[in-house]
Amino acid sequence: AIGDFKTQIFATVLWAVGVGLGFWFVPANTPFGTDPWFNALAFPVAAIFGQFISAWLLHRDIRSRSALDSLGDLIRFPLFWVGLALFLYFAIQDWNAWGKVVERDLFWRIIQQDHLSWLPNGLRAPFESEERDPGGMNAWRIILIFAGPWMMLCALRVGLQRRRGYISLAWISILTACAVAAYGFTHQPVNWGEVLGYKIPLCSSPFGVFIYRNHAGVYFYLQASLAIALAFWHYRRDQESSSKGGPHLVAIFIAMILFLAVLLTYSVAALGMALGLVFLVTPLAYFIGMPIRIGQSWGSATITLVVVVIALGAMITTSKLTDLQKKLSQKIELATSKGADSRAPYRQATWEMATAGGASGKVWLGWGAGSFRWASPSFQATQKELQDKEGKLELRATYAHCDWLQILAEWGIIGMIPLLAGVVYLLMTSASSLIRGTPEAIPLAGVLILFGVHMYMDFICWFTPLLFSLAFIVAAMIAFLDEEMRGRKKPKLSLKEIGKINAV
């Protein structure tokens, strides 16, 4: 949501009406907390909560502008055009479909269709499947997955003009993450029951509200990067805090909690990214990003760092990490015996899918957004490691376990051009964080790079909550590094205007 304070109040009233209508549409005698309640109320309740936060951030903000005034900033924002280009590409793929998925019970087949071969073409498939096999996916569902975080990123970039607003949102975000971590630690069901009204699929490993533990691990290390950025922000802003304490110590403590949460998810890849964040990115932020006048008095900061390392060591040694140790042992044994990990066959199958037909095949335009789970089983079946005793595919994977390869297979080289342009823009922006004076931006830039590395090892960029966290991190990093925002002078106000502001 963007715009001035009055716009936020008006939108809040509209969403309040939406909440009331949600109660109206829930069938009578439906037990509270079941799937129909979530379907009817989750979106409007989340929206009204977001509007309250927007109204709070823009209240008394003398720099807030109307949505029309923000249009110019939106047009000049490169990631806005990246999103539009991708969504248009996906829509053309669905309109110019080379095939159509016909599904019946738990089986499906693909019927070839006439299409324009020189235009982006894709696979027309179900948006959602039946309850026994919740595997629906198509171009419009891909748009839905990416559009929400993209819209929030654009709204934050052009609507929130104060860096302190991002600081407030970051505190809300990491405190929420702590609550999610506590809930996940106490609620770890297996292949039974439901998570927020959603039936847990087989072969999943839930952690609280997350169906898959690797997603939980990514969420926690993304939030930990925000906590580290907050620690640097408050430490830099208040020079006396290094000796007297302050909010930066609270942020460090929360970062420790979130690091422990990553450990408890037993996700090896997420743990590796979290270790990189703590032992590589954080020292880089301190020794390169901190102003010299603060960096010279680093005695107390060193003591704090030593205490944090000791506390992390105590958490690791006192936690029951048998499952994590078992996973590490299995991965090391597999890597030493076969020279690859257990997901290598999926990556190989996805590579064969992406390059099928050579230069005249699907490598340029892709198989279509959302087509992987429908078109990939035939390629997975050729991998011996994935076959049963009869030589048939034992268990199909609906994700490639390598997001970069899946993107290449679905979107093609042409479809990846807007994405790569956005990556180049973010890398150039991240490089500008390596200047003394903005240490809070370095953890955010670093975690974006770590996320990109993690995409090679897992399926993480198709999960909307992670993308929302990522979108906020991108918006906050750009805000911290924005020279115009950091150097903007306060507008000159008359005594009468100042009196009106103080009287509110």
N, C-alpha and C positions, 0 to 999 in steps of 0.2 A: 504494500500500500504506500503510495506517495501522495504528496500534496500537503497543504497546511493543516493547522490544528482543526479548523472547522470541517474540513473534508474528512478527517479521521472520525470526528463525532458523528457525522452523517452516516458514514459507512458502518460505524458501530451499531447504530440504531437499526440499519438494514439487516445486519447479521443477527441482532437480537430477535427480529421478526423471523429470520430463518431458523433459529433455535426453537421458537414456538411452533413453527410449521413442522419441524422434525418430530416433536412430541405427537402432533396430529397424525403423522403418517405411520407411526409404530402400531402394528396390529394389536388389538385388545388381548388382554391376558397373556402377553409375552413376558417371560421372566426378565427382570432387569439384568443387564450385563451380558446379554446374549448377542449374537451376531446382528439381528435386526436393529437393536438399539445403537450399536456402533455404526451401522450403515446410515442410520437416520441422523445421528447427532455428532459423530466424530468431526466431520468437516465444518459445520457451522460453529461448534464450540471452539475448535481450534482457530477458526477465522476471527471470532469475536475476541478471543484472548490476544491474538496478534494485533487486532485493531486497538485494543486497550493499551498495549505496549507502544504502538505507533503514536497514539494520542499523547501518552505520557512523555515520549521522547521529544515530540514537537511542541509541547506546551511551553509557552514563553520562549520559544526559539525564534529570535528576531531575524534569523537567516532562513527560516522555512519559506518555501515558495509554493505556488500552486502547481498542479500537475502540468498545466500548459507551459509555465515558465521552465519546467524541468525537461521539456521535450528536446531542447537543444542539446543538453548534456547527454540525453539518451541517444540521440542520433550520432553524437561524437564518441560513443562508447563502443570499442571494437567488439566486445563479447556479445553485444546486442545483435550485431549483424552476423556473428558466427552462429548464434542460435537460430535466427531467422533462416539462414542459408541451409542449415541442417534439417530444420522442420519442413522446409519446402522440398528438399531432396527426398525426405521420407514420404511425403504426401504424393510426390510424382511416382515414386517406386510402387506405392499401393495402387495408384490409379492405373499405371501401366504395368499390370501384373503379368508375369510370365507363367504363373501357375496359381492354382487355387487348392487349398487344403479342404478336403471333405472328411469330417470326423464322425465316427460312429462307435459308441461304447468307448473302449480304450484303444481303438485302432483308427488309423487315418491313411489316406492316400492323396497324392498330389496329382491334380488334373492339369495338363498343359493348356495354356491359353494363348491366343494371338496377342502380340504386343509389338511395339516399336522398338527394335533392337538398338537403335542409336540413342534412345532416351533411357534415363535411369529406370530400371524395372525391378520388381520385387515379387514377393509371395503374399497372396491374399489369404490370411489365416484367421482362425477364431480369436476374438479379443479375450475371451475366457472360456475355459473348458468346464466339464461337469465336475461335481464336488469330489468324486473319487480320484480325479487326475487334474489338479489345478494347474494345468500347464499351458493355458492360453497365452499367446503372444503374437502380436502383429505390429505393423508400422505405427498405428495410432496409439497402441499401448506404449511403445517406445517414446513417442512424442509426449505422452502423459507423464512418463517417468522423468524425462529431462526438462519438460516445460516448467514445472513448479519451481525447482531450484533456480532455473534460468530467470524466471520472472522475479523471484525474490532478490537475486543478485542485481538485476537491473534496477529494481525498486530501491534497494539500499544505496546503490551507487549514485542515483540522481535525487533521491528523496531525503537521505539522512546526511546533513551537512556538517555535523559536529563529531569530532573524534570521541568526545566523551560519551556520545550516544552509543558508539560501538563498544566502548568500555562497559557501559551498563548492560548491553545485550550479552557481552561475553561473560559477565558475572552470572547472569541468569542462565546462560547456556551451561557453564561448568557446574553450577549448583544442581541443575537438572540432571546432568550426567552423573553426579554423585548419587542422586536418588535412584536413577536407573541402575547404577552399579549395585547398590544395596539390594534392590528388588531382584536383580539377576542372581546375586549370590544366594539368596534365599529361595529362589524359584528356578530350578533347573530340571524340568521334566524331560522324559525320554520320548519314545515313540508312542505317545498316548496323550489324550486330552486336547486342550485348546490353548492358544495364546491369543488373548483379547478377542475371543470368538472365532478365531481361525484354527481349523483343525491342523494338528502338527503332522507334516508329511513323514513317510517312512524314510529311514536313513538320514535323518536330520539330527542336529545336536543343539537344542535350544539353550539359550542363556537369558532368562528373564523374558523380555518382550522381543528378543531376537530369535528367529528360527534357526539361524546358523551362528555358531560361536565366532567364526572368522569375521562376520559383520560386526559383532559386538566388539571385538578387538580393535577393528578399524575405527569405530565410533569413539572408543575411549582414548585412543592415541591422538585422534583429531582434536578431541576436547582437551587433552593434556597439553597440546601445543597452544591452545588458547590460554590455559592457565599459566604456562611459562611466559607467554607474551604479556599477560597482565602483571606478572611479577616484575618483569623488566620495565613495564610502563610506570608502575607506581614507584619502583626503586629509582628510576631516572628522574621522575617528576619531583620527588621529595629527597633532596640530598641528605637530610638528617635522618632519613629512615634507615640508613645503613647501620646506625648506632642505636637508634631508639626503637626500631621495629616499625611495623606498619602493615598495610594491606598486602604488600609483596610477600610477607611471610605466610599469610593465609593462602595466597595463590600458590605458593610453593607446596604447602601442605596438601592442597587439593590436587595438585599435579602428582604428588606421591600416591594419593588414593587412586587416581585414575590409572597410574602406572601399575599399581597392584591389581586393579580391575582387568587390565590387559593380561596380566599373568594368569588370573583366574579363568580367563576364557580358553586357556590352553591352545591358543592359536600361535603356531610357531612363526609364521610370517609376520603377524601383527606384533609379536614380541620383538622380532628383529627390527621392525620399523621403530618401535618404541625405544629400544636401546640406542638406535641411531639418533633419535630425537634427543635423548638425555645426554649421551656421551659424545656426540659429534656436533649437533646443531646448537645446543645450549651453550657450550664453551665458546663456539664461534660467535654467538650473539653477544656474549659478555666481552670477549677480548677484542672484537672488531667493532661491535655496534655501540658499546657504552661510550659516553663522552669522556674525554681524557681527564677532566677535572674530577669526575667521579671514579674513573678507573684507577687513578693514582692511589686512592685510599681503599685498597681492595682487601685489607686484612680481615675485616668482619665478614665480607662477602665470601672469602675463602673458608672461614670457619663455618658459615652457613652451608656452603657447598659440601664440606666434609661431613657435617651433621646429616645432610640429606642423603649422601652416599651410604653412611652408616645405617640410617633408618631404612633405606631401600634394601640393604643387605639383610637387616633383621627381618623385614617383611618376607623376603625370599626364603630365608633359612627356616622361618617358623611356619610358613604356609605349607599345606599338604599339596604338593605338586607331582604326585605319582603319575597321574595321567599325562602331564606335560613331559616328564622324563621318559615315559614309555614312547610317546610320539617322537621325541627327539632321537631316541635310540633306533626306532624303526626307520626314520628318514636317513640317519647316518649309515645304517646297515645297508639300506637300499642304494644309497648313493655310492658307497664303496664297492658294492658287489656288481651293480649294473651301470654305474656312472650316470644315473638319472634318478629323478624322484618319481613318485607314484602317479603324478599327473602328466608326465611326459607323453604318454600315448594320446591323451586328449589334445595336447598341443599339436602333436604330429598330425592327428586326424583333422584338426581345424586348419592347419597349414595346407594339407592336401585339398580340403574343401575350398579354401581361398584361391588356390592356384590351379584348380581343376580346369583343364582345357588350355592351359598355357596363356600366351598373350592374347589369344582370340577367345578366351573363356570369360569367367566371371570376375577375374581379378581387377578389372577396371571399374565396373559398375556394381559389383557385389551381388549376392543372392537376394538381398532385400532386408530392410530393417525388421527385426523380429523373426527372421527365418531360420535361425540356427537350430532351434530345437526340432524343427520339422525336416530340415534338409541334411542335418549332420549325421543322423544314425547310420546311413549307408557308408559314410566314411569311417565312423567309429568301428563299424563291424569288421573292417579290414585290419584292425590292430589286434595282433595275437594276444596281447596282454589283457584285452577287454573281452575276449571270447570265453565261452564256457567249454565244457568237455566235448560238446558236439560241434564246436566251431561257430556257434552263433553268438550274437551280441548278448552279453549277460545282463548288463545294466546300462541303459543309455543315459548320457549326461545332458542336461538341458542348458548347461553353460560350458564354455570351453576351458574354464579355469586358467584363462589367459585373456584378459579383456582386450588387449591390443590386437591379438590374432582374431578374436571374435568380431571386433569392429571392422577389421580388414575383410573378413569373410562376408559380413552382412552389408557393409557400406561400400566396399571397394576402394580403390585408390582415389578415384574422383570424389567419393563421399568423404574421405578422410582429409581432403584439402582444407575445408573450413576448420575442422578440429585441429589440425596441425598449425594453422594460422593462429588459432586461439592459444595453443601451447607455446608458440614462439612469443606471442604478446606477453603471456604470463612469465616466461623465462626472462624476457627483457625487463619486465617490472621487478621480478625477484632479484635480478642482478643489481638493481639500484638500491636494494636493501643493504648491500654490503658497504655502507657508508657510515662513518662514525656519527652517532647522534640519534639513530632510530633502531635500537636493539630489539624493540618489541615486534618489528616487522620480520626479523630474521627467522624466528621459530615458525612463523606462518609460511614464509617462503620455503623454508626447509621441509615442512611437513607436506607441502604440495609436491615437492620433488620425490619425497619418500612414498607418497600415495601413487605417483606415476610409476615408481619402481615396483610397488606392490601389485599394480595392475597386471604385471607380467606373470605373477604367481597365483592369482586367484580371480574370482568373479566378484568384484566389489562396486563397480561403477553403475550397476543396474539396480542398486538398492537406494530408493529415494531418500530415506533419512540420512544416509551418508552423504548424498549429494547436497542436501540442504546444509549440513555442517560444512561441507566443502565450499559451497557458495558464500556462506557467511565469512569463512576464512579468507576467501579471495577478496570480498568487498572490504573487509577490515584491513587487509594488507595494502590494498590500493589506497584506502583512506589515510593510512599512516604514512605512506610514501608520496602522497599527492602534494607537490610543492605549492600549488595554489591554495590548498586547504591549510597546509602548515604555515604558509606565509601570509594568509589572508588577514588583513587588518580589520578590526572591528568597525562596523559602520558608524559614521558620525551621527549622533542623535542630538536633537534639541533638548533643552532642559525640560520642556513640557512632555516630550516622549519618554525621557528617562523617568519622570515622575509617574507617568502612567504605568510603566513596567514595574517600578518598585511598589506601586500601590496594589498590584495584583496579588 
